[in-house]
Amino acid sequence: MSDGILKSAILLATIGEEAAAEVFKYLGPKEVQKIGAAMAALSNVGREQVAEVLSEFRDEAEKKTTVGMASNDYIRNVLTRALGDDKAANLIDRILHGGDTSGIESLKWMDSGDVSELIKNEHPQIVATILVHLDRDQASEVLGYFTERLRNDVLLRIATLDGIQPTALKELNDVLTGLLAGSANLKKSAMGGIRPTAEILNYMGTSLEASVLASVRDFDPDLAQKIQDEMFVFDNLLDLEDRGIQLLLREVQSESLIIALKGTSEELREKVFKNMSQRAAEMLRDDLESKGPVRVSEVEAEQKEILKIVRRLADEGQIVLTGKGEESVV
């Protein structure tokens, strides 16, 4: 559990039911799930810890202004006036997460297994169109419920999807029974492609990654290589700057780090050690040596959780992920 999630849970547990309920209305499904679970797990929270959280919240609130509270309509109108309808369309959809396809948000509140049951019998192209609208980790979970043949087919279609035409959106609307609003005037949405495919694969287990990439490689070796180049795996932490490693270590629980490092190279371990205090590094070395055998699946699970933190820090602009050949902010 990250420090931010814990503080949020303490704050919402303190301000009362009505106020907490109002806050939850503005949160997404993942935020509700994480904070709700943290609130349920709270126990023996001391007065000093509560006071510290409330004080920090007050200090942060005092720094805020009304700037940054623009409505979606305001953002849409400003960008359209500045860039014109055509140039602004894709940018607006990216910023406002889907534009006319906002009904897909309903699926984000569903269990991944239920989403799988809902869509697994549809045409693979329709399935691919649905999955590119979900968060990458949820899309990965949904794919995990599919047969290997369907999973590989859908990932290949996502990788070769360069946009979603109005007719595809209308099919999607029909399949989801009113969740999406089809229209002949809808503009092509910039969804799919190599990057989303790589991001979805990043959340999968190693064996599933290998199966999908092998299937894509049979279809198009160059495409498979491009997807692999875009993937950010645990060993890529070697490419992070020292400051990025330090920021990451602040967010990761020590037990999670110990398990994740069990399956890594000595080079990566040394990079982690050098970005810790001498005392902390010595303790981590001792813990790694004393830790008994750990199942590969457990190591992979912890590494995936740490990579989620890496991507969040990258999305927030706090760290830079480096791809092959050039540096890019993700």
Sequence and secondary structure as in RCSB ss.txt:
>XXXX:A:sequence
MSDGILKSAILLATIGEEAAAEVFKYLGPKEVQKIGAAMAALSNVGREQVAEVLSEFRDEAEKKTTVGMASNDYI
RNVLTRALGDDKAANLIDRILHGGDTSGIESLKWMDSGDVSELIKNEHPQIVATILVHLDRDQASEVLGYFTERL
RNDVLLRIATLDGIQPTALKELNDVLTGLLAGSANLKKSAMGGIRPTAEILNYMGTSLEASVLASVRDFDPDLAQ
KIQDEMFVFDNLLDLEDRGIQLLLREVQSESLIIALKGTSEELREKVFKNMSQRAAEMLRDDLESKGPVRVSEVE
AEQKEILKIVRRLADEGQIVLTGKGEESVV
>XXXX:A:secstr
  HHHHHHHHHHHHS HHHHHHHHTTS HHHHHHHHHHHHH  S  HHHHHHHHHHHHHHHHH  STT   HHHH
HHHHHHHH HHHHHHHHHHHTTSGGGGGGHHHHTS HHHHHHHHTTS HHHHHHHHTTS HHHHHHHHHTS HHH
HHHHHHHHHT   B HHHHHHHHHHTTTSS   TT   B   SHHHHHHHHHTS HHHHHHHHHHHHHH HHHHH
HHHHH   GGGGGGS HHHHHHHHHHS HHHHHHHHTTS HHHHHHHHHTS HHHHHHHHHHHHH     HHHHH
HHHHHHHHHHHHHHHTTSS EE SSSEE  
